[in-house]
Amino acid sequence: MPDQHATAAPFDASGYWYSSSTEERGVTVLNTLRAYRAAEVAMRARTRKSMKMNDTDLAALRFLLRAQRLGDPVSAKELAAQLKITSASTSVLINRLVASGHMLRHPHPSDKRGVLLTATGESNTEVRDTMAAMHARMISTAESLDADQAAVVVGFLQRMTAAIEIDDHHVDGDPADGTGTGTGTGTGTGTGHRSS
Protein backbone atom coordinates (compact mmCIF):
# COMPACT_ATOMS: atom_id res chain seq x y z
CA MET A 1 0.00 0.00 0.00
CA PRO A 2 1.49 3.37 -0.94
CA ASP A 3 2.40 5.74 1.86
CA GLN A 4 -0.34 8.38 1.78
CA HIS A 5 1.73 10.72 3.91
CA ALA A 6 4.54 10.66 1.38
CA THR A 7 2.30 11.78 -1.46
CA ALA A 8 -0.01 14.20 0.35
CA ALA A 9 0.25 17.85 -0.60
CA PRO A 10 2.05 19.88 2.07
CA PHE A 11 0.13 22.44 4.12
CA ASP A 12 1.19 25.75 5.55
CA ALA A 13 0.04 27.13 8.88
CA SER A 14 -2.88 29.05 7.35
CA GLY A 15 -4.49 25.92 5.90
CA TYR A 16 -3.56 26.58 2.26
CA TRP A 17 -2.16 23.57 0.47
CA TYR A 18 0.27 23.37 -2.40
CA SER A 19 1.73 20.62 -4.48
CA SER A 20 4.43 22.45 -6.48
CA SER A 21 6.94 25.25 -6.11
CA THR A 22 4.69 27.48 -8.23
CA GLU A 23 1.76 26.95 -5.90
CA GLU A 24 4.04 27.42 -2.89
CA ARG A 25 5.09 30.84 -4.23
CA GLY A 26 1.45 31.74 -4.77
CA VAL A 27 0.53 30.70 -1.24
CA THR A 28 3.41 32.76 0.17
CA VAL A 29 2.11 35.81 -1.69
CA LEU A 30 -1.47 35.24 -0.49
CA ASN A 31 -0.30 34.83 3.09
CA THR A 32 1.67 38.06 2.84
CA LEU A 33 -1.47 39.82 1.59
CA ARG A 34 -3.39 38.39 4.54
CA ALA A 35 -0.71 39.68 6.92
CA TYR A 36 -0.98 43.15 5.36
CA ARG A 37 -4.78 43.12 5.69
CA ALA A 38 -4.48 42.07 9.33
CA ALA A 39 -1.99 44.88 10.00
CA GLU A 40 -4.31 47.39 8.30
CA VAL A 41 -7.30 46.22 10.36
CA ALA A 42 -5.24 46.60 13.53
CA MET A 43 -4.11 50.07 12.45
CA ARG A 44 -7.71 51.16 11.85
CA ALA A 45 -8.68 49.88 15.28
CA ARG A 46 -5.87 51.91 16.87
CA THR A 47 -6.97 54.98 14.92
CA ARG A 48 -10.61 54.56 15.98
CA LYS A 49 -9.55 54.21 19.59
CA SER A 50 -7.25 57.22 19.43
CA MET A 51 -9.84 59.48 17.78
CA LYS A 52 -12.83 57.96 19.59
CA MET A 53 -14.83 57.50 16.38
CA ASN A 54 -15.91 54.72 14.03
CA ASP A 55 -14.67 53.97 10.50
CA THR A 56 -17.49 55.88 8.79
CA ASP A 57 -16.88 59.01 10.88
CA LEU A 58 -13.18 58.89 10.09
CA ALA A 59 -13.84 58.33 6.38
CA ALA A 60 -16.18 61.34 6.38
CA LEU A 61 -13.56 63.60 7.93
CA ARG A 62 -10.84 62.44 5.56
CA PHE A 63 -13.14 63.04 2.58
CA LEU A 64 -13.96 66.56 3.80
CA LEU A 65 -10.30 67.37 4.43
CA ARG A 66 -9.32 66.23 0.93
CA ALA A 67 -12.13 68.29 -0.58
CA GLN A 68 -11.08 71.34 1.41
CA ARG A 69 -7.50 71.05 0.18
CA LEU A 70 -8.86 71.03 -3.39
CA GLY A 71 -11.29 73.86 -2.71
CA ASP A 72 -14.31 71.66 -3.47
CA PRO A 73 -17.52 72.27 -1.51
CA VAL A 74 -19.23 69.21 -0.10
CA SER A 75 -22.97 68.88 0.48
CA ALA A 76 -24.68 66.32 2.69
CA LYS A 77 -25.87 64.53 -0.44
CA GLU A 78 -22.33 64.30 -1.81
CA LEU A 79 -21.05 63.02 1.53
CA ALA A 80 -23.75 60.33 1.59
CA ALA A 81 -22.80 59.25 -1.94
CA GLN A 82 -19.12 59.08 -1.02
CA LEU A 83 -19.78 57.00 2.09
CA LYS A 84 -22.50 54.91 0.43
CA ILE A 85 -24.94 55.45 3.28
CA THR A 86 -28.54 56.65 3.40
CA SER A 87 -29.57 60.27 3.89
CA ALA A 88 -30.94 59.37 7.31
CA SER A 89 -27.62 57.80 8.36
CA THR A 90 -25.81 60.83 6.96
CA SER A 91 -27.91 63.17 9.09
CA VAL A 92 -27.09 61.15 12.20
CA LEU A 93 -23.37 61.18 11.30
CA ILE A 94 -23.38 64.94 10.69
CA ASN A 95 -25.15 65.64 13.97
CA ARG A 96 -22.66 63.43 15.81
CA LEU A 97 -19.57 65.05 14.28
CA VAL A 98 -20.93 68.58 14.70
CA ALA A 99 -21.66 67.84 18.36
CA SER A 100 -18.15 66.47 18.88
CA GLY A 101 -16.57 69.57 17.31
CA HIS A 102 -15.19 67.78 14.23
CA MET A 103 -17.55 69.19 11.57
CA LEU A 104 -19.27 72.47 10.73
CA ARG A 105 -22.45 73.20 8.77
CA HIS A 106 -22.60 76.21 6.44
CA PRO A 107 -25.56 77.66 4.51
CA HIS A 108 -25.64 76.47 0.91
CA PRO A 109 -25.21 79.47 -1.41
CA SER A 110 -27.83 78.32 -3.93
CA ASP A 111 -30.03 75.89 -2.00
CA LYS A 112 -31.83 77.40 0.97
CA ARG A 113 -32.71 73.94 2.27
CA GLY A 114 -29.21 72.54 1.84
CA VAL A 115 -25.97 72.88 3.77
CA LEU A 116 -22.30 72.61 2.97
CA LEU A 117 -19.99 70.71 5.29
CA THR A 118 -16.41 71.29 6.38
CA ALA A 119 -14.09 69.64 8.85
CA THR A 120 -12.87 71.86 11.64
CA GLY A 121 -9.26 72.94 12.02
CA GLU A 122 -9.04 70.80 15.13
CA SER A 123 -10.10 67.77 13.07
CA ASN A 124 -7.37 68.47 10.53
CA THR A 125 -4.78 68.63 13.30
CA GLU A 126 -6.11 65.49 14.98
CA VAL A 127 -6.14 63.45 11.77
CA ARG A 128 -2.66 64.62 10.82
CA ASP A 129 -1.24 63.92 14.27
CA THR A 130 -2.84 60.46 14.27
CA MET A 131 -2.05 59.32 10.72
CA ALA A 132 0.72 61.49 9.23
CA ALA A 133 3.63 59.36 10.43
CA MET A 134 2.04 56.15 9.17
CA HIS A 135 1.23 57.71 5.79
CA ALA A 136 4.80 58.96 5.49
CA ARG A 137 6.14 55.44 6.11
CA MET A 138 3.76 53.96 3.54
CA ILE A 139 4.67 56.58 0.93
CA SER A 140 8.37 56.05 1.58
CA THR A 141 7.96 52.30 1.12
CA ALA A 142 6.04 52.75 -2.14
CA GLU A 143 8.52 55.28 -3.47
CA SER A 144 11.39 52.87 -2.77
CA LEU A 145 10.22 50.75 -5.74
CA ASP A 146 11.82 51.42 -9.10
CA ALA A 147 9.59 51.87 -12.16
CA ASP A 148 9.66 48.19 -13.14
CA GLN A 149 8.95 46.98 -9.60
CA ALA A 150 6.09 49.47 -9.24
CA ALA A 151 4.56 48.30 -12.53
CA VAL A 152 4.68 44.66 -11.36
CA VAL A 153 3.09 45.47 -7.99
CA VAL A 154 0.37 47.67 -9.51
CA GLY A 155 -0.45 45.09 -12.17
CA PHE A 156 -0.61 42.28 -9.61
CA LEU A 157 -2.86 44.22 -7.25
CA GLN A 158 -5.16 45.21 -10.10
CA ARG A 159 -5.51 41.56 -11.15
CA MET A 160 -6.12 40.48 -7.55
CA THR A 161 -8.78 43.18 -7.21
CA ALA A 162 -10.50 41.96 -10.36
CA ALA A 163 -10.30 38.35 -9.12
CA ILE A 164 -12.12 39.06 -5.86
CA GLU A 165 -14.68 41.45 -7.35
CA ILE A 166 -16.33 38.61 -9.27
CA ASP A 167 -19.58 37.57 -7.57
CA ASP A 168 -19.43 33.78 -7.52
CA HIS A 169 -22.86 33.62 -5.87
CA HIS A 170 -24.74 35.67 -8.46
CA VAL A 171 -27.70 33.49 -9.51
CA ASP A 172 -29.12 35.54 -12.37
CA GLY A 173 -25.95 36.05 -14.36
CA ASP A 174 -25.26 34.76 -17.83
CA PRO A 175 -22.82 31.81 -17.62
CA ALA A 176 -20.77 33.59 -20.25
CA ASP A 177 -19.90 36.39 -17.85
CA GLY A 178 -18.39 33.97 -15.35
CA THR A 179 -20.97 34.70 -12.65
CA GLY A 180 -23.40 31.88 -13.28
CA THR A 181 -23.91 29.01 -10.91
CA GLY A 182 -23.54 26.13 -13.31
CA THR A 183 -21.40 23.11 -12.63
CA GLY A 184 -18.00 22.37 -14.07
CA THR A 185 -16.40 25.72 -13.29
CA GLY A 186 -12.96 24.24 -13.03
CA THR A 187 -12.13 25.24 -9.49
CA GLY A 188 -9.69 22.46 -8.89
CA THR A 189 -6.65 23.93 -10.61
CA GLY A 190 -6.22 27.34 -8.99
CA THR A 191 -3.47 28.15 -6.54
CA GLY A 192 -3.99 28.76 -2.87
CA HIS A 193 -6.80 26.25 -2.30
CA ARG A 194 -8.19 26.01 1.21
CA SER A 195 -8.17 22.71 3.03
CA SER A 196 -11.44 21.45 4.47
C-alpha positions as CSV (number, residue, x, y, z in Angstrom):
1,M,0.0,0.0,0.0
2,P,1.5,3.4,-0.9
3,D,2.4,5.7,1.9
4,Q,-0.3,8.4,1.8
5,H,1.7,10.7,3.9
6,A,4.5,10.7,1.4
7,T,2.3,11.8,-1.5
8,A,0.0,14.2,0.4
9,A,0.2,17.8,-0.6
10,P,2.0,19.9,2.1
11,F,0.1,22.4,4.1
12,D,1.2,25.8,5.5
13,A,0.0,27.1,8.9
14,S,-2.9,29.1,7.4
15,G,-4.5,25.9,5.9
16,Y,-3.6,26.6,2.3
17,W,-2.2,23.6,0.5
18,Y,0.3,23.4,-2.4
19,S,1.7,20.6,-4.5
20,S,4.4,22.4,-6.5
21,S,6.9,25.3,-6.1
22,T,4.7,27.5,-8.2
23,E,1.8,26.9,-5.9
24,E,4.0,27.4,-2.9
25,R,5.1,30.8,-4.2
26,G,1.5,31.7,-4.8
27,V,0.5,30.7,-1.2
28,T,3.4,32.8,0.2
29,V,2.1,35.8,-1.7
30,L,-1.5,35.2,-0.5
31,N,-0.3,34.8,3.1
32,T,1.7,38.1,2.8
33,L,-1.5,39.8,1.6
34,R,-3.4,38.4,4.5
35,A,-0.7,39.7,6.9
36,Y,-1.0,43.1,5.4
37,R,-4.8,43.1,5.7
38,A,-4.5,42.1,9.3
39,A,-2.0,44.9,10.0
40,E,-4.3,47.4,8.3
41,V,-7.3,46.2,10.4
42,A,-5.2,46.6,13.5
43,M,-4.1,50.1,12.5
44,R,-7.7,51.2,11.9
45,A,-8.7,49.9,15.3
46,R,-5.9,51.9,16.9
47,T,-7.0,55.0,14.9
48,R,-10.6,54.6,16.0
49,K,-9.5,54.2,19.6
50,S,-7.2,57.2,19.4
51,M,-9.8,59.5,17.8
52,K,-12.8,58.0,19.6
53,M,-14.8,57.5,16.4
54,N,-15.9,54.7,14.0
55,D,-14.7,54.0,10.5
56,T,-17.5,55.9,8.8
57,D,-16.9,59.0,10.9
58,L,-13.2,58.9,10.1
59,A,-13.8,58.3,6.4
60,A,-16.2,61.3,6.4
61,L,-13.6,63.6,7.9
62,R,-10.8,62.4,5.6
63,F,-13.1,63.0,2.6
64,L,-14.0,66.6,3.8
65,L,-10.3,67.4,4.4
66,R,-9.3,66.2,0.9
67,A,-12.1,68.3,-0.6
68,Q,-11.1,71.3,1.4
69,R,-7.5,71.1,0.2
70,L,-8.9,71.0,-3.4
71,G,-11.3,73.9,-2.7
72,D,-14.3,71.7,-3.5
73,P,-17.5,72.3,-1.5
74,V,-19.2,69.2,-0.1
75,S,-23.0,68.9,0.5
76,A,-24.7,66.3,2.7
77,K,-25.9,64.5,-0.4
78,E,-22.3,64.3,-1.8
79,L,-21.0,63.0,1.5
80,A,-23.8,60.3,1.6
81,A,-22.8,59.2,-1.9
82,Q,-19.1,59.1,-1.0
83,L,-19.8,57.0,2.1
84,K,-22.5,54.9,0.4
85,I,-24.9,55.4,3.3
86,T,-28.5,56.6,3.4
87,S,-29.6,60.3,3.9
88,A,-30.9,59.4,7.3
89,S,-27.6,57.8,8.4
90,T,-25.8,60.8,7.0
91,S,-27.9,63.2,9.1
92,V,-27.1,61.1,12.2
93,L,-23.4,61.2,11.3
94,I,-23.4,64.9,10.7
95,N,-25.2,65.6,14.0
96,R,-22.7,63.4,15.8
97,L,-19.6,65.0,14.3
98,V,-20.9,68.6,14.7
99,A,-21.7,67.8,18.4
100,S,-18.1,66.5,18.9
101,G,-16.6,69.6,17.3
102,H,-15.2,67.8,14.2
103,M,-17.6,69.2,11.6
104,L,-19.3,72.5,10.7
105,R,-22.4,73.2,8.8
106,H,-22.6,76.2,6.4
107,P,-25.6,77.7,4.5
108,H,-25.6,76.5,0.9
109,P,-25.2,79.5,-1.4
110,S,-27.8,78.3,-3.9
111,D,-30.0,75.9,-2.0
112,K,-31.8,77.4,1.0
113,R,-32.7,73.9,2.3
114,G,-29.2,72.5,1.8
115,V,-26.0,72.9,3.8
116,L,-22.3,72.6,3.0
117,L,-20.0,70.7,5.3
118,T,-16.4,71.3,6.4
119,A,-14.1,69.6,8.8
120,T,-12.9,71.9,11.6
121,G,-9.3,72.9,12.0
122,E,-9.0,70.8,15.1
123,S,-10.1,67.8,13.1
124,N,-7.4,68.5,10.5
125,T,-4.8,68.6,13.3
126,E,-6.1,65.5,15.0
127,V,-6.1,63.4,11.8
128,R,-2.7,64.6,10.8
129,D,-1.2,63.9,14.3
130,T,-2.8,60.5,14.3
131,M,-2.0,59.3,10.7
132,A,0.7,61.5,9.2
133,A,3.6,59.4,10.4
134,M,2.0,56.1,9.2
135,H,1.2,57.7,5.8
136,A,4.8,59.0,5.5
137,R,6.1,55.4,6.1
138,M,3.8,54.0,3.5
139,I,4.7,56.6,0.9
140,S,8.4,56.1,1.6
141,T,8.0,52.3,1.1
142,A,6.0,52.7,-2.1
143,E,8.5,55.3,-3.5
144,S,11.4,52.9,-2.8
145,L,10.2,50.8,-5.7
146,D,11.8,51.4,-9.1
147,A,9.6,51.9,-12.2
148,D,9.7,48.2,-13.1
149,Q,9.0,47.0,-9.6
150,A,6.1,49.5,-9.2
151,A,4.6,48.3,-12.5
152,V,4.7,44.7,-11.4
153,V,3.1,45.5,-8.0
154,V,0.4,47.7,-9.5
155,G,-0.4,45.1,-12.2
156,F,-0.6,42.3,-9.6
157,L,-2.9,44.2,-7.3
158,Q,-5.2,45.2,-10.1
159,R,-5.5,41.6,-11.1
160,M,-6.1,40.5,-7.6
161,T,-8.8,43.2,-7.2
162,A,-10.5,42.0,-10.4
163,A,-10.3,38.3,-9.1
164,I,-12.1,39.1,-5.9
165,E,-14.7,41.5,-7.3
166,I,-16.3,38.6,-9.3
167,D,-19.6,37.6,-7.6
168,D,-19.4,33.8,-7.5
169,H,-22.9,33.6,-5.9
170,H,-24.7,35.7,-8.5
171,V,-27.7,33.5,-9.5
172,D,-29.1,35.5,-12.4
173,G,-25.9,36.1,-14.4
174,D,-25.3,34.8,-17.8
175,P,-22.8,31.8,-17.6
176,A,-20.8,33.6,-20.2
177,D,-19.9,36.4,-17.8
178,G,-18.4,34.0,-15.4
179,T,-21.0,34.7,-12.6
180,G,-23.4,31.9,-13.3
181,T,-23.9,29.0,-10.9
182,G,-23.5,26.1,-13.3
183,T,-21.4,23.1,-12.6
184,G,-18.0,22.4,-14.1
185,T,-16.4,25.7,-13.3
186,G,-13.0,24.2,-13.0
187,T,-12.1,25.2,-9.5
188,G,-9.7,22.5,-8.9
189,T,-6.7,23.9,-10.6
190,G,-6.2,27.3,-9.0
191,T,-3.5,28.2,-6.5
192,G,-4.0,28.8,-2.9
193,H,-6.8,26.2,-2.3
194,R,-8.2,26.0,1.2
195,S,-8.2,22.7,3.0
196,S,-11.4,21.5,4.5
